[in-house]
Amino acid sequence: MASKESTAFAVNEQSSHACDAIIIGAGFSGLYQLHKLRDELGLDVVVLEKGDGIGGTWFWNRYPGARCDSESYYYCYSFNKEIEQEWSWSERYPEHPEIRKYLNFVADKLDLKRDIRLNTEVTSAAFDDDANLWTVQTKNGQFFSAPFLITAVGCLSTANVPDIKGLDSFKGQWYHTGLWPHEGVDFSGKRVGQIGTGSTGIQTAPVIAEQAKHLTVFQRTANYSIPARNGPVTADDIKHTRDNYDEIWRLARAGTNGHPFTISTRSALSVSDAEREEIYEKAWERGGLRFRASFSDVLQNVEANLTASDFLRDKIKTVVRNPVVAEMLTPRDHGFATKRPPIDSGYFETFNRDNVLLVDLKAEPIVEVTANGIRTTKQDYALDIIVFATGFDALTGPLVNLNISGSQGIKLKDAWAAGPRTYLGLQSPKFPNLFTITGPGSPSVLCNMPIAIEQHVDWITNCIRDMRANGQKRIEANTDSTEKWVAHVNEAADATLLPMASSSWYLGANVPGKPRVFMPYAGGLARYTSICDDVAQSGYRGFALS
C-alpha cells in the first residue's frame, strides 16, 4: 500500500495500466527508446503522446519554412542500416512534412505504433517510494504505472508565448510557430506582424513575405544567419550516403556536435587576412552549419570569433540594399555562434522587398497589442495576423510542465527552482528511475539531435539491462555527483564564448523570470559519450543502486 506522502493521487483500477516502462513523447527519442526497451530487452512498454500523430517536435512545428538545420543524410537514425538503405531524402534540408513521413516510415518498419497511445496528454507523474513505482496520470483520466519513467519530450516543445498587454483584445488571428494549425494559415491579402527573429523567425519571414500583402517584422535581437543553399538530393548523393554509411556515423560520433565533418585544426588567427577571407567565402558559398567549422577557435577565442562575426556582418551589408535596415539587422551584442546559429533561405533578401518593414524593438518597444494591431512607443502598426516566432521554454520547460513529483513528494519544479540539477543530463537526485533523454546537462541542442538521442537511449537501455541482470530495481543520481556535474557543465561552458550571449535561450534568457543558467553541456559529444561510458563501466559511479 502506498503511503500518503509518496503518491499524489489515488489510482482507479479500471483505468490503470501496469507495465515495465513508460515513455512520454513519440518523436525521435520516444520511438527509438520504445524499440530498444521492447524489442531488445523484451519489456512491456507504453509510449504516451499528447498529439494525434507521431513526430514529436515535428508534429507540432508546421510553420511556414520549418526545416531541420542539419543536413538530411545525417538528420536521421543511424542504428538501422536497412532503414538507411531503403529511405531516400528529397532535399538537403527537408521540410517538416518529409521528416514526419520519415518517422512514420521508421515506426511502421519497426511496428512501433501498436504501443503508442496517441491523444494521451500527461498531466502528472508521481513516484511511490514504498512500491518503487511511477504512476502517470493523463488528461483523459487514465493511469499508467511502471518502475521506470523515461521522458522523451524534446528540448524545444514548450511554446513561449509572451505575456503582452492587450493580446486578448486583438480582433485578428494570432499564432505561435510551435503550435501551428495543421490546416495551415492563409496569409494572402493580409497584413502580418511577426515577433521574433531567432532560428524560427528567420525560416518563417521569407515564406510569409511571399504570401502576405505586407509583413512587419518586430526584431528584439539581430541575428547572424548562414544561407542553407538548400536543393534536391541527387541519386549520386544517395549512393554516396549508402556506400559510406559506417564512415559517416563514425565521424558524427567522434565529433563535437554530432555532425559527420571535422572542425579545422587551424586557428582563425594563424592565416593571412586574404586566406582567411577565402576560407570563409568558400564556407559561405557551401552554406549550412559547416561554416562554423572553418577554424578551430571560433567559439574559444574572442579575436578569432570577431573574424567570423565581421565577415558575416559584411555579408548583411552586401545583401540588404537599404543601409539603415542593414545596420538594424546587423548583430552587435554577441559573437557569431554564441547563440544558436541559424541557417536560412533568403532571410536577409526578404528585407529588400517593398512589402516588408523591419521594426527595432530596442528603439521602440512594444507597449501593447490593440484591437487592430501592435502599438510601440512610437506608433501603431495595423495588422490582421500576428505570428509569435518567440521560441520555446527550452530544455527545462517541457519537463517541469509534466508536473513530476519524486521521492517523498518533492516537485521537479522546486528541485530546479534555481536552475536544472542533473547528473549527466540523465537523472536528478530524489527522482529515482526517472531518465531524461537529452535533458539539461547533456549536449542536446548543441548537437545534431538524432545522434545525441541515440547516445542517451543506448545508455539508458544498457543501464536498465544491467540493473535487471544484477537484480537491482532502483537507480538514483547522488546529490554530490550531481553538484559536481553541474559545476563541470558550467566549466565547459566557460571554456567557450557561449555564455557571453546574454540574450541566448541556452541561458533561458527568452523566458521572463527563468533562472539564467547555461543549460546544455558544451564539452562536446565525443567527450560526453566517453564520460557516460566510463560511469557505466565503473558500476554506475555517482548513482545509488539498490
Number of C-alpha atoms within 10 A of each C-alpha: 6 14 12 12 12 21 24 20 14 11 17 11 10 8 11 15 15 18 14 17 23 26 25 26 29 32 23 24 27 30 26 24 27 27 19 18 22 18 14 11 14 11 15 16 22 26 25 25 25 19 17 11 18 26 27 25 22 22 21 19 24 21 26 20 20 23 24 17 20 23 21 19 24 21 20 20 21 19 13 9 12 11 17 19 14 9 13 19 18 16 16 22 25 23 19 22 15 16 21 19 13 19 21 20 15 21 19 12 12 15 12 20 19 10 15 22 20 17 15 21 20 24 15 18 23 26 32 24 18 12 14 17 25 27 27 28 23 17 13 12 14 18 23 21 23 23 21 24 25 23 24 30 29 30 22 20 22 21 19 21 17 15 9 12 12 15 17 11 12 18 14 13 12 16 17 22 24 26 17 17 14 11 7 10 14 11 19 14 11 16 20 29 27 25 21 23 26 25 22 24 28 25 23 25 29 23 19 26 23 16 15 18 15 23 29 21 23 24 22 19 20 18 24 28 26 25 20 22 16 17 11 12 17 14 11 9 15 18 13 13 18 19 12 11 17 12 12 19 20 13 15 23 20 18 19 23 25 27 26 21 16 16 18 13 11 13 16 26 16 11 12 10 12 8 12 19 16 12 16 21 16 12 19 21 13 16 18 24 21 17 21 22 18 21 22 17 22 26 22 16 16 13 14 18 23 17 20 23 21 16 16 21 21 12 19 22 18 13 17 20 15 12 13 10 19 21 15 16 23 20 18 16 12 23 23 27 21 21 23 19 18 22 25 26 20 18 22 26 13 22 24 16 16 10 15 21 16 17 17 17 17 11 13 15 16 20 16 17 21 19 16 16 23 22 18 16 12 11 11 16 16 16 24 19 24 23 22 24 27 23 25 23 23 25 26 23 22 21 22 18 14 20 16 24 26 25 19 17 19 17 19 23 19 12 18 15 13 12 20 24 23 26 27 29 26 24 26 27 24 21 25 27 26 25 23 26 28 28 32 30 26 28 30 29 23 19 23 24 25 20 24 25 25 20 19 26 27 15 18 20 17 16 16 19 15 15 16 13 9 10 9 13 16 19 22 21 25 19 18 13 18 22 15 14 20 24 13 17 25 20 14 17 19 15 14 18 21 24 20 16 19 17 18 20 22 25 23 24 18 20 19 11 8 16 15 19 16 25 28 24 27 28 21 19 27 16 16 19 20 11 13 17 14 13 15 17 10 9 12 17 15 20 23 14 17 11
